[in-house]
């Protein structure tokens, strides 16, 4: 396991992100942060078990080599 270090990630906020909270850890011990879907008001997205989809977040990230999001 590699030691924890500060990683800088460039984030660009897109217009449809307006009003959404930034990603954050919602539960203690979580492996990753929760990110909200940036969907138009009144247009929910439903995924069935095992289904995959591209979900807009209203954010773009420049992720350093060797990391994933």
Helices and strands as residue ranges (DSSP letters): E 10-13, G 15-17, E 59-62
